Amino acid sequence: MKTKATVVEIISPDIAVVSVERRAACDGCHKAADGKGCSVCTLLGSKGETRARARNTVGAAPGDTVEVESRTKRIMGYAALVFLLPVALAIAAYLIGAKLSLGEGASLLLALAGLLLSFLLIFFYSKLVVSRRLDIEIVAITEKAEPHD
């Protein structure tokens, strides 16, 4: 998956922070049409941009417009983790409650517990594993920043 980004900061010679405009996520939002921005972006305070650390093998500098690439398989895995795991754990917990003949209310409480457990698992996985990975790589500089005098 390739997209354009802007280099915001250089952390080390081979790691940069890039800012990616989230057009696809914001285009369909009804709030974006009124000029106030996407409702999700407003809620997150990001104004339609996402910042991420990226492997900088091309020597990009702050202000450069770059092309970044991420492995589609890994991004789809993250999406499945975030969207499917909560549903799967909630359904599994509900079915366990039903199988144990705990009753409708207890089964629903187990489903809620499964949902909350999935959020905890995702949070810890994100903090312990995903935050240490560099899933994005700068593959080309498309426009150099103009030097400031």
Buried (B, 14 or more C-beta within 10 A) or exposed (E): EEBBBBBBEBEEEEBBBBBBBBEEBBEEBEBBEEEEBBEBBBEEEBEBBBBBBBBBEBEBBEBBBBBBBBEEEEEEEBEEBBEEBBEEBBEBBBBBBBEEEBEEEBBBBBBEBBBBBBEEBBEEBEEEEEEEEEBBBBBEBEEEBEEEE
